[in-house]
Amino acid sequence: MINLGTTKLKVSKLGFGTFDFGVPSLKIGPPEGGQILMEAHKLGVSLWDTSEDYGSHPHIASALKLVPRKAVVISTKTNAKNGEEAKKSLEKSLEELDTDYVDIFLLHLVKSDWIDGCHQVLEELSDVKATGIVKAIGLSTHSVEVVREASQFEELDVIMTICCKASQSVISKFHEHIPLEDGSIEDMFDAIKLAHNLRKGVIAMKVLGTSAPPLVRNYRSSIKSIAKLSFVDAMVIGMKNLDEVRKNVEVMHAWQREDRQDLPDV
Ligand SMILES: NC(=O)c1ccc[n+]([C@@H]2O[C@H](COP(=O)([O-])OP(=O)(O)OC[C@H]3O[C@@H](n4cnc5c(N)ncnc54)[C@H](OP(=O)(O)O)[C@@H]3O)[C@@H](O)[C@H]2O)c1
């Protein structure tokens, strides 16, 4: 298990991104999603990521009937643009997730034109941490500039951002899959290093480029290349079924056998 920045949270290196559970055409209902999450947890995947707009809160609520609450770290997100809205969104998420607290509460998809605004909302959210209903706060973003600037925010604990080992030409060709808002992927790596040096918890997304063909075809090397980065704490990967979970867990185990000598944790 990995310590996430300066938070007291310990997370599995491989996290479960639940976006796909809410995609209507995939027809993955809460009972099925809950079972998949429960099985993933048995395999060591204890970081579960969702958002108020994914439609997967009910799937996590269903899983929480099968897995002890304290055994998992749940991250959810809000699109709120002020502190009051964010607190309301948090209350709604707690109800939908059927839990008393969320571990990580993120401002969702923060763009580079909203850096000061998001800083203010995070300041206003600081007091919810004191109540214990949230253990860590932060943001998710596709922007290099946001990662760079937000690294300096004292009250921010966690940053979730694009981090994949693709060449700039692949990134440009598959922009819809890997929607970097500004800068280059090398700039993003530098910004993530800064965040990590400033002891923010860093969670990678787009590791498989939202199913971008070159990254998914080489899913083993795509996942391993991010797992071995010392400045990335964990990654959330979107998975639709147990087969993908098992394959990705196996990649993590293979990486641990090859690159690390310590005990296997996911
Ligand atoms: N905060 C944000 O701004 C934000 C934005 C996007 C996502 N997220 C989070 O990040 C999670 C991941 O989303 P992402 O966009 O970053 O996608 P990703 O993890 O880069 O790619 C996910 C896709 O990869 C494919 N996949 C996964 N394991 C595979 C395997 N073993 N073999 C073949 N294909 C495999 C699946 O698609 P196929 O089955 O179609 O191949 C899956 O839908 C989301 O669920 C969500 O929790 C956050």
The ligand as an SDF file (V2000), in Angstrom:
LIG
                    3D

 48 52  0  0  0  0  0  0  0  0999 V2000
  -11.0610   13.4280  -12.9940 N   0  0  0  0  0  0  0  0  0  0  0  0
  -11.0850   13.4120  -14.2650 C   0  0  0  0  0  0  0  0  0  0  0  0
  -10.9930   14.4450  -14.8790 O   0  0  0  0  0  0  0  0  0  0  0  0
  -11.1980   12.1260  -14.9360 C   0  0  0  0  0  0  0  0  0  0  0  0
  -11.3570   12.1110  -16.2780 C   0  0  0  0  0  0  0  0  0  0  0  0
  -11.4120   10.8990  -16.8330 C   0  0  0  0  0  0  0  0  0  0  0  0
  -11.3230    9.7740  -16.0490 C   0  0  0  0  0  0  0  0  0  0  0  0
  -11.1810    9.8180  -14.7320 N   0  0  0  0  0  0  0  0  0  0  0  0
  -11.0890    8.6220  -13.8850 C   0  0  0  0  0  0  0  0  0  0  0  0
  -10.1090    7.8130  -14.4380 O   0  0  0  0  0  0  0  0  0  0  0  0
  -10.6910    6.5340  -14.7490 C   0  0  0  0  0  0  0  0  0  0  0  0
  -10.0240    5.9870  -15.9560 C   0  0  0  0  0  0  0  0  0  0  0  0
  -10.4530    6.7060  -17.1060 O   0  0  0  0  0  0  0  0  0  0  0  0
   -9.4440    7.1320  -18.2110 P   0  0  0  0  0  0  0  0  0  0  0  0
  -10.1810    8.0550  -19.1010 O   0  0  0  0  0  0  0  0  0  0  0  0
   -8.1960    7.5890  -17.5700 O   0  0  0  0  0  0  0  0  0  0  0  0
   -9.2500    5.7940  -19.0010 O   0  0  0  0  0  0  0  0  0  0  0  0
   -8.0260    4.7220  -18.9850 P   0  0  0  0  0  0  0  0  0  0  0  0
   -7.9190    4.1470  -17.6340 O   0  0  0  0  0  0  0  0  0  0  0  0
   -6.8380    5.3360  -19.6100 O   0  0  0  0  0  0  0  0  0  0  0  0
   -8.6100    3.6430  -19.9990 O   0  0  0  0  0  0  0  0  0  0  0  0
   -9.7260    2.9000  -19.6240 C   0  0  0  0  0  0  0  0  0  0  0  0
  -10.1120    1.9460  -20.7380 C   0  0  0  0  0  0  0  0  0  0  0  0
   -9.0260    1.0720  -21.0150 O   0  0  0  0  0  0  0  0  0  0  0  0
   -9.5480   -0.1850  -21.3810 C   0  0  0  0  0  0  0  0  0  0  0  0
   -8.8870   -1.2090  -20.5730 N   0  0  0  0  0  0  0  0  0  0  0  0
   -8.6650   -1.2540  -19.2400 C   0  0  0  0  0  0  0  0  0  0  0  0
   -7.9780   -2.3420  -18.9010 N   0  0  0  0  0  0  0  0  0  0  0  0
   -7.7500   -3.0300  -20.0470 C   0  0  0  0  0  0  0  0  0  0  0  0
   -7.0880   -4.2360  -20.3560 C   0  0  0  0  0  0  0  0  0  0  0  0
   -6.5160   -4.9860  -19.4310 N   0  0  0  0  0  0  0  0  0  0  0  0
   -7.0540   -4.6380  -21.6500 N   0  0  0  0  0  0  0  0  0  0  0  0
   -7.6260   -3.8940  -22.6180 C   0  0  0  0  0  0  0  0  0  0  0  0
   -8.2740   -2.7390  -22.3920 N   0  0  0  0  0  0  0  0  0  0  0  0
   -8.3320   -2.3170  -21.1150 C   0  0  0  0  0  0  0  0  0  0  0  0
  -11.0490   -0.1650  -21.1830 C   0  0  0  0  0  0  0  0  0  0  0  0
  -11.6520    0.1050  -22.4480 O   0  0  0  0  0  0  0  0  0  0  0  0
  -12.0140   -1.0280  -23.5070 P   0  0  0  0  0  0  0  0  0  0  0  0
  -12.5970   -2.1710  -22.7060 O   0  0  0  0  0  0  0  0  0  0  0  0
  -12.9570   -0.3600  -24.4110 O   0  0  0  0  0  0  0  0  0  0  0  0
  -10.7010   -1.3840  -24.1560 O   0  0  0  0  0  0  0  0  0  0  0  0
  -11.2480    1.0470  -20.3060 C   0  0  0  0  0  0  0  0  0  0  0  0
  -12.4750    1.6830  -20.5500 O   0  0  0  0  0  0  0  0  0  0  0  0
  -12.1720    6.8170  -14.9120 C   0  0  0  0  0  0  0  0  0  0  0  0
  -12.9580    5.6540  -14.7300 O   0  0  0  0  0  0  0  0  0  0  0  0
  -12.3660    7.8120  -13.8330 C   0  0  0  0  0  0  0  0  0  0  0  0
  -12.4840    7.1550  -12.5990 O   0  0  0  0  0  0  0  0  0  0  0  0
  -11.1090   10.9970  -14.1660 C   0  0  0  0  0  0  0  0  0  0  0  0
  1  2  1  0
  2  3  2  0
  2  4  1  0
  4  5  1  0
  4 48  2  0
  5  6  2  0
  6  7  1  0
  7  8  2  0
  8  9  1  0
  8 48  1  0
  9 10  1  0
  9 46  1  0
 10 11  1  0
 11 12  1  0
 11 44  1  0
 12 13  1  0
 13 14  1  0
 14 15  2  0
 14 16  1  0
 14 17  1  0
 17 18  1  0
 18 19  2  0
 18 20  1  0
 18 21  1  0
 21 22  1  0
 22 23  1  0
 23 24  1  0
 23 42  1  0
 24 25  1  0
 25 26  1  0
 25 36  1  0
 26 27  1  0
 26 35  1  0
 27 28  2  0
 28 29  1  0
 29 30  1  0
 29 35  2  0
 30 31  1  0
 30 32  2  0
 32 33  1  0
 33 34  2  0
 34 35  1  0
 36 37  1  0
 36 42  1  0
 37 38  1  0
 38 39  2  0
 38 40  1  0
 38 41  1  0
 42 43  1  0
 44 45  1  0
 44 46  1  0
 46 47  1  0
M  CHG  2   8   1  16  -1
M  END
$$$$
